[in-house]
C-alpha cells in the first residue's frame, strides 16, 4: 500500500496519507501575533489546505486533538472551531491544556480524516 507524505519538512510531514486516511501533524499558527481565536482560525485554514491536497475535506474529519496553553481560552478557541466546523460532520475531539514547544503558540491541532 502506498504512503504519501505531504509538505515534508526536516523532521516531519504536514500530513501522511495511507490506507484511505489522512493523518495530520500538529498544526500551529503561522502568525503568532494573533490571539487564540485568530491562531485557531489560521490553523484551521492550514488544515483545509492540507485536507484538500490529500483529497479530503473537513467534513471527512474523524478525530481531532486540540492542545491549548491555557484552558481559560477554550471559549475563544471554540468560537473559531465552531465557525469552521461542518455541523453535520462533527469529529470525535479531545482538548488538553499543555505547554507547547514555542511559547508564542497558543494552540496546536492534529487529527485524522478519511480520504474522499
Secondary structure, DSSP 8 states (H G I E B T S, - for coil): --EEEEEE-SS-EEEEEETTEEEEEEEE-S-TTS-HHHHHHHHHHHHHHHHHHHT--GGGEEEEEEEES-GGGHHHHHHHHHHHS-TTS--EEEEEE---SSTT--EEEEEEEE--
